[in-house]
Amino acid sequence: MPEATRGDTNVHDPNVDLYLEMLSAERGAAENTLQAYRRDLEDFLAFTGKKGKASAAVTAADIASYLKQLGERGLAPSSRARKLSAVRQFFRFLYAEGIRTDDPAASVESPKTARPLPKTLATEDVDELLDEAEKRVQSARGGKRIKALRLQCLMEILYATGLRVSELVSLQRGALVPGDRVLLVRGKGGRERMVPLTAKALQVLRHYIDELAKGGGADARSPWLFPSRADQGHLTRQRFTQELKELAREAGLRASAISPHVLRHAFASHLLERGADLKSVQQLLGHADISTTQIYTHVLEERLRTLVNQHHPLARQSRR
């Protein structure tokens, strides 16, 4: 097992390389994700290295001491929790692979964090945005018409599916499954999932694809659903966000409160408000872990409270 050098602030532990190789090969982790894990783990091992300990010798007390030191460095609870998550997953891997006979991180408690509720929109606001996008198409002429159709298509798909903005703008022309009403989406870590489209979103999408083909040229031949002259070959997240905010202003809404991410949250919240279960929403959003989706439990709690107040036989009776 590797030995840490006391006082070394840049300890290299081969077990970190093994862990990152697994994330890359088995889970398809992106390069940015791998680098983020490496930074967090090397920061932790630099701390334990000052005690002469590599990953094979770390104890739960060492991890707790590291978290305390992070607090003294002024890191927010959310940042400390993220670093602890990286450490936990690392030691879980070492235990599963038999490199360690125990998991020292299993008993360490996470820093208490106040998880903010996601920003969302009322259904009436979303209706205003979609109506404004449709009005643009009706009034657009010439070259502006395909751009108006593109924006309408983006809006309808986003609210119908709750895709991440990166997933949305990078959809390929063949993402629409032939003969069906679903999109094949490649999400984080290369994981694929199928998401259903509403009848309106499908109608707008097909109309947009037809118009794109009629236009001819490079855009008609592009493999991307939303081609662009950008380096990536497709519409950028930044450009779509700009167009969305312009649309919001035209609809009389506060542009600063609206973004693709807010519409993704609106999709999830509105589904839950109308009876969808958390597991289904998790699958539609492409969350690998349901704990990520649990940020929406406030919506479920409010729906259940309303359900009881409206339908329980004693809810409308004053208590004696």
Phi, psi and omega in degrees: 000150183291145176257134178272145178267127182299130178088351179289126181261004179223059184290132175258120180243116181304334179296331176295318178298318179299317181295315181292326176298320178296315180301321181288312187283317187267330184247356177064033182298140180289160182299320179297321178295316179298318179294322179295317177297317181299316180299314182295317182289322179291328175296316179296314183288336172294323178294312181288335179296331177293342176262005181077023184243129170265183187298332182290340185248359183295141178246169177300324179297323177297319181292317178298321178295322178296316179298320178297319180294324177298320177297319179293334177281354176092012179288140179292156178306323181295322179290321177296320180296322179295317180294321178296323178300317178297317180295317180300311182296325179296311182288331174297320177296314181298322179291315181296327182275356180079010178287328172236154179266359179214170177240098185291342182273347188299326185264000183276127182280145179284149173299142179289124179236142174267101184283119182291145176287143180292143174290143181215183181230151173289155180300327180296323179292319178296319178301320179298317180296314181294321178296320180294322178296321179292322178298322178300317180297316183295328183263347184284146179227155175062222183295339181286341185293318181293327178291323178293320177296321179299315180295318178299319180296315177302315182295314182295318180292317182300313182284336179281337188237336184070027180298151168295149183298325179294324178291322184294306186290339182259016176299139177269160183302328182271013182293332178285117182293124183303135176072008181227175183246043182227156175252142173264116188244134174261115185257205182298142179068015180076008180287134179260145175213158178252131180237134181283152176253149171287163179300321181292317180298319179296319179298314180294320180298313180295321178298316180298315180298320179298315181294324178296319180293322180295329183292338180066194177074195185296323182297322180292332181266352184294144176284349183270146178288327180237074185295155181204166177276003179296163182302324182289341182092351178229167179306138180273158177300320183297317181293318178298319179299318178299314181295323179296318180292324175297318179297319180297318179297318179296331180275000179080020179255162181283109187298326183294340182266002187236133178206168176303323180294323178295322178292326175297317177294323179297318178305310182293314182297317182292326175296313182294323179299331184258016170109358179294151178267158186298323182295319179295318179295322176303313182294320180293322181283343181080026177283128179291328183236134182294341179298331177291323181284340185292353173299340181269008182297338178297329178291316179297318181298317181293321179295318179294322178297316179296320180300314180295315182297328183274328191242345180289134185298336181262356187298327185263002180263135177287139182284137182272000000 
